[in-house]
Amino acid sequence: MNRWIAFWNILKKDMSTYYLKPPNISWGIIFPVAWTLMFYLRSAEPVAVRDILPGIMALSVLFGTTSMLAVTITFERRSKSFERLLLAPISVHLLMGAKTAGAIIFGFINAFVPVLFALFWTDLSGLAWHILLPAAFLIAVTSAFLGLCIAVSVTEVFEAQTFSNFFRFPMLFLCGLFIPVSQLPGFIQPLSFLLPLTYGTDMLRYAVTNEHMIPMQINVIMLLLFGLLLFSISIRNVKRRWIT
């Protein structure tokens, strides 16, 4: 019970203290919404909106979650409050889980902002919600752990945002968000399968358009493996660099 109390208080403090910081608002909220409106306003055909919806959902989750972790971790490292949390009688795994939980929740909610906009342009009946909801959640988890892995490697917010963009912007073109992986040059396609967002976007595409490239079981397994790998790397970096 004490562990869950600690988990909840860390999560609540982060959400109330950091989630309305300017970097979060600009990268986590305004940027995905601007991309959503840009694609919807330029789409004359209702079918086109449904085709681009999976990519925009994945984009919203990716930028929302990574921006949250870039702010919460780096702000606390600079103010030395993260070091105080490391001294608390809780495990590092629980601490980092609490730090990422808020970003996962925020990213999951962010995924459905494009869906709300899409309702004004097209009929969204027939969505496979049993695939859509787990896909959005798994993308939020892997994106949050990617953001965590980046945040524990830098010391300033601008460094975290810049380093995040090194991964985020290539994903726009390599993960099938708007250009199917099958249409990419053959020598680039292997890179796409090394990125977790490729598998999440494929799940979203199946849920929205009933089209997919990879079996759903493989998508789920790969997202879980990426999430475990990124979280393990983050824990290793924290123990190696911050705990002596």
N, C-alpha and C positions, 0 to 999 in steps of 0.2 A: 504493500500500500504506500509506503514512504517513497518508493521509487516512482510510482505513478504520480504522486503529489509533486515530486521534483520535476518530472517530465512535463506536467501540465503548467507549472509555474514558469519554467524556462520558455515553453511555447507561448504562453500568454504574454510574458514580458517582451519577447521578440516581436510579436504581432502588434502590440501597442506602441512599442518604442521605435521600431525601424521600418515598418512596412509602408509608411507614408513619407519616407525620405525622398528627396528629389531624384536620385538615381533610380530608385524603384519605380517612381511615377513615370519617368521618361522612358526607361528601357522596358520595364515590366508591364506597363499599362498603355501609355500613349503610343509607343512604337507598334505593338501588335494591332491595336485598334486602327491606327493609321494605315497599316498594310491591309487590314481587312476591308476598310472602306475603299482603298485604292483599287483592289481587285474586284470588289463588288460593283463599284461605279463604272468600271470599264467593261463589265460583262453585260453584253446586250441580250444574250440568250439565257433563259432560266436554267437550261441544262449545264451551261458553263459554270454557274454558281455552285451547283452540286459537285462538279468535277474538281473545283479548286478548294472546296470546303475542307477536305482532310488535311491538305497542306497548310492552310491557314490555321486550323486548330493546332496542329503540331508546332507551328511557328509561335503561336501564342503561349503554349505551354513551355517551350524551350526558353524563350526570352523572359517569361515571367519567373520561372523557378531559378534560373541561373542568376538573374538580377537580384533576387531576394537574398541568396546566400552570399553574393559578392558584397552586399551591404552589411548584413548582420555579422558575419565573421570578421571582416576587415575593420569595421567600426569598433568592435569589442577588442580586437587585438591592439588597436591603436590606443584605446583608453585603458588597457590593461585589465579590463573586467573579465576577459576570457580566461586569463590566468587564474583569477579567483574561482571561476567555475571549475577549473581543473583540480582545484584543491578540495572541492566538495566531495563528500563521501558517497559518490556515485561512480559507476563505471564510465569509461570513455565512450563505450558503445551507446550507452543510454544518453549521455550528454549530446553526442553528435546526432543521434536519432531525434532528440528533441529539437535540435537546431534545424534539422532538415524537414521536420514534420510540418511546420508552418509553410515552408516553401512548396511542399508537395500539395498541401491543401489549396494554397493560392494558385498554383499552376493548374490543378484539376478544375478549379472554378473558372480560371482564365480560358480554358479550352472551350467553354460553351458560350463565351462572348461572341465569337463568330457565328455560332449557331443562331443566336438571337437576331443578329443582323441578317442572316440568310433567310429568316422567316419572312422578311419584307420583300424578298425577291423571288422566292420559289417555294414549292410545296416540298416539305421534308418528311412526308409520311413514308413509312416503310423503312425507316432507319433500324438497323440491327443493334438495338440498345445493349443487348447482352454481349456484344463485341465492342461497341463504342465506349461504354463506361470503363471496362477493364483496360482498354487501349489507352484512354486518356490518363488513367491512374498510373499505368506502367510507364508511360512517357514522362509523367510528372516525377515519378520516383527516379528514373535513370537521369533525367535532366537535373534534378536536385542534387543527386550524388556527383554528377559532373561539375555542377557549380560548387559543391563542397570541396571537391578535389582541387579545383582552381583556387578557391578562396584560402585554403590552408597553405597555399604555395606562395602567396604574395603578402604584402603588408599594407597597401593602400587601396582605396576603393577604385581609383582610376586605373590602377594596375590590374585589378581583378576584372573590371569591365573590358579593358583592352585585351587582356589574355582570353577572356570569354569569347570575344568577337573572333579571335583566331580560330576557334572551333565552330562558333555559331554560323558565321556567314558562309563558310564552305558547305555546311550542312544544308543551306538553302538550295544548293544546286546538286549535291551529291546524294541526297537521301530520298529523292523521289517526291519532294513536296509539290513541285509544280512541273518538273520534267521527269517523266517515268525513267526509272533506272535502266530499263531495257533500251531506251533511246540514247543513252549516254555512249560515248566512245568506248570500245571494248577494253582499252587499257585503263580506263578510269573506273569501270564498274566494280572491280575488286575492292577499291577504296570504299565504295558505298556500303559494302557488306561488313566493313570494319567499324561502322558507325551505328550506335543503337537506334537513332531516330529513323533509320531506314525500315526497321522492323515495326516500330510503332506506327509510322505513316502507312505501311502496308495494311496493318490491322484497321486503321481508320478508313482507309480507302475501301476495304471490304465492307465495313459497317455502313458506309454512305452510298457507295456505287455498286456494291456486290462484285467488285473486281479486286483481284489480288495476284501477287506474283509468287509469294512464299506461303507454304502451308501454315495455318494458324498456330498449330502446336509448336512449330519451329520459331515463329515470331515470339510467342510467349516465353519459351525456354531461353532464347537469345536475350530478351529484355531482362529476364531475371538474372542471367549470368553477367550481363553488363552491369546491372545494378549492384550485384555482389562484388564484382571486381572493383568498381569505382569506390564503393564504400570501404572496402578493405584497404585500398591504396590510401584513402583519406585518413583512416585510422592509423595506418603505418606512419604516414607523414607527421601526424600530430604527436605520436609517441616518440618519434625519432627527433623531431625538431623542437618540441615544446615541453616534453617531459624528460627530465634528466634523472 
